[in-house]
Amino acid sequence: MKQSQINELTLTEIKDMILEESVSLSKMQFNHAVSPLENPMQLRASRKTIARLKTALKNKESQTSASNN
């Protein structure tokens, strides 16, 4: 998921995406431990997507709290 797509999401959508990606990552990690994944770079991409989502979540939360003050 690209940063431009992430920036268009709302707070609840970002939280939902973080949850979905985290579940997907844990499933991939388990499958990779049992038998190697066809493309292990998927693990890295998933971790980076989660990090981008968490960063966007922090930014949006700080913007909303700053505008409320």
Backbone as a printed PyTorch tensor [residue, N CA C, xyz], in Angstrom:
tensor([[[  0.8380,  -1.1710,   0.0000],
         [  0.0000,   0.0000,   0.0000],
         [  0.8860,   1.2380,   0.0000]],

        [[  0.5670,   2.1630,  -0.8750],
         [  1.3830,   3.3690,  -1.0100],
         [  0.9740,   4.4130,   0.0210]],

        [[  1.9020,   5.3100,   0.3210],
         [  1.6730,   6.3480,   1.3120],
         [  0.5140,   7.2600,   0.9110]],

        [[  0.3800,   7.5420,  -0.3660],
         [ -0.7080,   8.4050,  -0.8210],
         [ -2.0680,   7.7600,  -0.5470]],

        [[ -2.1540,   6.4490,  -0.7010],
         [ -3.3930,   5.7300,  -0.4100],
         [ -3.6780,   5.7450,   1.0900]],

        [[ -2.6290,   5.6010,   1.8890],
         [ -2.7870,   5.5780,   3.3430],
         [ -3.2710,   6.9320,   3.8400]],

        [[ -2.7530,   8.0130,   3.2710],
         [ -3.1210,   9.3590,   3.7060],
         [ -4.5910,   9.6720,   3.4570]],

        [[ -5.2120,   8.9930,   2.5190],
         [ -6.6150,   9.2290,   2.1980],
         [ -7.5640,   8.5120,   3.1480]],

        [[ -7.0550,   7.5850,   3.9560],
         [ -7.8910,   6.7930,   4.8550],
         [ -8.2720,   7.5870,   6.1040]],

        [[ -9.3890,   7.1880,   6.7190],
         [ -9.8070,   7.7980,   7.9740],
         [ -9.1450,   7.0560,   9.1310]],

        [[ -9.3100,   7.5890,  10.3440],
         [ -8.7050,   6.9630,  11.5200],
         [ -9.1970,   5.5310,  11.7120]],

        [[-10.4900,   5.3080,  11.6010],
         [-11.0200,   3.9570,  11.8140],
         [-10.5520,   2.9990,  10.7170]],

        [[-10.4720,   3.4850,   9.4880],
         [ -9.9860,   2.6370,   8.3950],
         [ -8.5220,   2.2470,   8.6240]],

        [[ -7.7280,   3.1890,   9.1220],
         [ -6.3170,   2.9010,   9.3850],
         [ -6.1980,   1.8540,  10.4840]],

        [[ -6.9880,   2.0050,  11.5380],
         [ -6.9540,   1.0330,  12.6420],
         [ -7.3490,  -0.3590,  12.1530]],

        [[ -8.3770,  -0.4190,  11.3030],
         [ -8.8100,  -1.7010,  10.7440],
         [ -7.7210,  -2.3220,   9.8740]],

        [[ -7.0590,  -1.4810,   9.0760],
         [ -5.9940,  -1.9800,   8.2050],
         [ -4.8150,  -2.5030,   9.0240]],

        [[ -4.4830,  -1.8160,  10.1240],
         [ -3.3920,  -2.2800,  10.9830],
         [ -3.7260,  -3.6560,  11.5360]],

        [[ -4.9570,  -3.8250,  11.9860],
         [ -5.3830,  -5.1120,  12.5300],
         [ -5.3170,  -6.2050,  11.4690]],

        [[ -5.8160,  -5.9180,  10.2860],
         [ -5.8030,  -6.9000,   9.1960],
         [ -4.3730,  -7.2820,   8.8070]],

        [[ -3.5160,  -6.2840,   8.6550],
         [ -2.1250,  -6.5500,   8.2720],
         [ -1.3840,  -7.3270,   9.3560]],

        [[ -1.6680,  -7.0230,  10.6170],
         [ -1.0040,  -7.7270,  11.7180],
         [ -1.3930,  -9.2010,  11.7350]],

        [[ -2.6740,  -9.4670,  11.5220],
         [ -3.1360, -10.8550,  11.4720],
         [ -2.5080, -11.5690,  10.2830]],

        [[ -2.4700, -10.9030,   9.1530],
         [ -1.8760, -11.4850,   7.9520],
         [ -0.3910, -11.7780,   8.1580]],

        [[  0.3150, -10.8300,   8.7920],
         [  1.7420, -11.0130,   9.0470],
         [  1.9920, -12.1990,   9.9690]],

        [[  1.2020, -12.3180,  11.0220],
         [  1.4200, -13.4250,  11.9520],
         [  1.1490, -14.7730,  11.2810]],

        [[  0.1450, -14.8200,  10.4100],
         [ -0.1340, -16.0520,   9.6600],
         [  1.0310, -16.3970,   8.7260]],

        [[  1.5510, -15.3620,   8.0350],
         [  2.6750, -15.5890,   7.1320],
         [  3.9090, -16.0660,   7.8950]],

        [[  4.1620, -15.4740,   9.0680],
         [  5.3170, -15.8680,   9.8630],
         [  5.1890, -17.3200,  10.3200]],

        [[  3.9860, -17.7130,  10.7200],
         [  3.7720, -19.0970,  11.1270],
         [  3.9760, -20.0440,   9.9540]],

        [[  3.3910, -19.7070,   8.8070],
         [  3.5570, -20.5450,   7.6180],
         [  5.0170, -20.6250,   7.1910]],

        [[  5.7350, -19.5320,   7.3410],
         [  7.1450, -19.5040,   6.9670],
         [  7.9750, -20.3740,   7.9160]],

        [[  7.5840, -20.4530,   9.1820],
         [  8.3020, -21.2910,  10.1380],
         [  8.0860, -22.7640,   9.8270]],

        [[  6.8840, -23.1030,   9.3640],
         [  6.5640, -24.5040,   9.0610],
         [  7.2290, -24.9300,   7.7610]],

        [[  7.0120, -24.1530,   6.7330],
         [  7.6470, -24.4170,   5.4440],
         [  7.9500, -23.0760,   4.7970]],

        [[  9.0920, -22.9390,   4.1600],
         [  9.4910, -21.6370,   3.6000],
         [  8.4550, -21.0780,   2.6240]],

        [[  8.2440, -19.7810,   2.7230],
         [  7.3300, -19.1150,   1.7920],
         [  7.9470, -19.0670,   0.4010]],

        [[  7.0940, -18.9880,  -0.5890],
         [  7.5670, -18.8800,  -1.9600],
         [  8.3190, -17.5620,  -2.1500]],

        [[  7.8010, -16.5010,  -1.5320],
         [  8.4350, -15.1960,  -1.6230],
         [  8.5810, -14.6210,  -0.2010]],

        [[  9.6960, -14.8490,   0.4640],
         [  9.8550, -14.3750,   1.8360],
         [  9.9250, -12.8560,   1.9660]],

        [[ 10.0740, -12.1370,   0.8560],
         [ 10.0880, -10.6810,   0.8990],
         [  8.7080, -10.1210,   1.2570]],

        [[  7.6770, -10.9730,   1.1770],
         [  6.3380, -10.5620,   1.5820],
         [  6.3150, -10.1870,   3.0590]],

        [[  7.1170, -10.8750,   3.8650],
         [  7.1950, -10.5710,   5.2920],
         [  7.6850,  -9.1420,   5.5020]],

        [[  8.7270,  -8.7720,   4.7970],
         [  9.2910,  -7.4260,   4.9200],
         [  8.2930,  -6.3780,   4.4470]],

        [[  7.6420,  -6.6470,   3.3440],
         [  6.6700,  -5.6990,   2.8100],
         [  5.5080,  -5.5020,   3.7810]],

        [[  5.0800,  -6.5740,   4.4040],
         [  3.9810,  -6.4840,   5.3560],
         [  4.3820,  -5.6880,   6.5900]],

        [[  5.5840,  -5.9060,   7.0910],
         [  6.0780,  -5.1480,   8.2470],
         [  6.1730,  -3.6580,   7.9260]],

        [[  6.6400,  -3.3470,   6.7170],
         [  6.7610,  -1.9470,   6.3160],
         [  5.3850,  -1.2920,   6.1580]],

        [[  4.4250,  -2.0340,   5.6500],
         [  3.0730,  -1.5030,   5.5140],
         [  2.4840,  -1.1990,   6.8840]],

        [[  2.6850,  -2.1000,   7.8410],
         [  2.1980,  -1.8700,   9.2020],
         [  2.8520,  -0.6270,   9.7920]],

        [[  4.1390,  -0.4710,   9.5750],
         [  4.8480,   0.7030,  10.0920],
         [  4.3130,   1.9840,   9.4620]],

        [[  4.0380,   1.9670,   8.1570],
         [  3.4780,   3.1440,   7.4860],
         [  2.1010,   3.4900,   8.0500]],

        [[  1.2950,   2.4480,   8.2840],
         [ -0.0440,   2.6620,   8.8220],
         [  0.0200,   3.2440,  10.2330]],

        [[  0.9190,   2.7190,  11.0620],
         [  1.0500,   3.2220,  12.4270],
         [  1.5350,   4.6720,  12.4390]],

        [[  2.4350,   5.0080,  11.5380],
         [  2.9210,   6.3800,  11.4420],
         [  1.7930,   7.3150,  11.0200]],

        [[  1.0130,   6.9110,  10.0370],
         [ -0.1040,   7.7280,   9.5740],
         [ -1.1410,   7.8830,  10.6830]],

        [[ -1.3570,   6.8260,  11.4560],
         [ -2.2950,   6.8910,  12.5670],
         [ -1.8420,   7.9090,  13.6040]],

        [[ -0.5740,   7.8770,  13.9560],
         [ -0.0270,   8.8350,  14.9200],
         [ -0.1730,  10.2590,  14.4020]],

        [[  0.1560,  10.4750,  13.1380],
         [  0.0570,  11.8140,  12.5420],
         [ -1.3780,  12.3360,  12.5640]],

        [[ -2.3370,  11.4870,  12.1840],
         [ -3.7320,  11.9200,  12.1550],
         [ -4.2500,  12.1770,  13.5630]],

        [[ -3.8460,  11.3400,  14.5230],
         [ -4.2820,  11.5460,  15.9010],
         [ -3.7170,  12.8450,  16.4560]],

        [[ -2.4830,  13.1470,  16.1340],
         [ -1.8840,  14.3830,  16.6350],
         [ -2.5250,  15.6090,  15.9700]],

        [[ -2.9090,  15.4740,  14.7180],
         [ -3.5770,  16.5810,  14.0300],
         [ -4.9550,  16.8490,  14.6320]],

        [[ -5.6770,  15.7860,  14.9470],
         [ -7.0170,  15.9720,  15.5040],
         [ -6.9500,  16.5150,  16.9300]],

        [[ -5.9640,  16.0780,  17.6980],
         [ -5.8390,  16.5860,  19.0650],
         [ -5.3560,  18.0370,  19.0610]],

        [[ -4.5390,  18.3930,  18.1030],
         [ -4.0550,  19.7820,  18.0030],
         [ -5.1900,  20.6990,  17.5630]],

        [[ -6.0480,  20.2370,  16.7120],
         [ -7.1440,  21.0680,  16.2440],
         [ -8.2290,  21.2000,  17.3090]],

        [[ -8.3100,  20.2240,  18.2230],
         [ -9.2880,  20.2970,  19.3040],
         [ -8.8630,  21.2600,  20.3960]],

        [[ -7.5900,  21.5380,  20.4980],
         [ -7.1010,  22.4370,  21.5590],
         [ -7.1840,  23.8330,  21.1700]]])
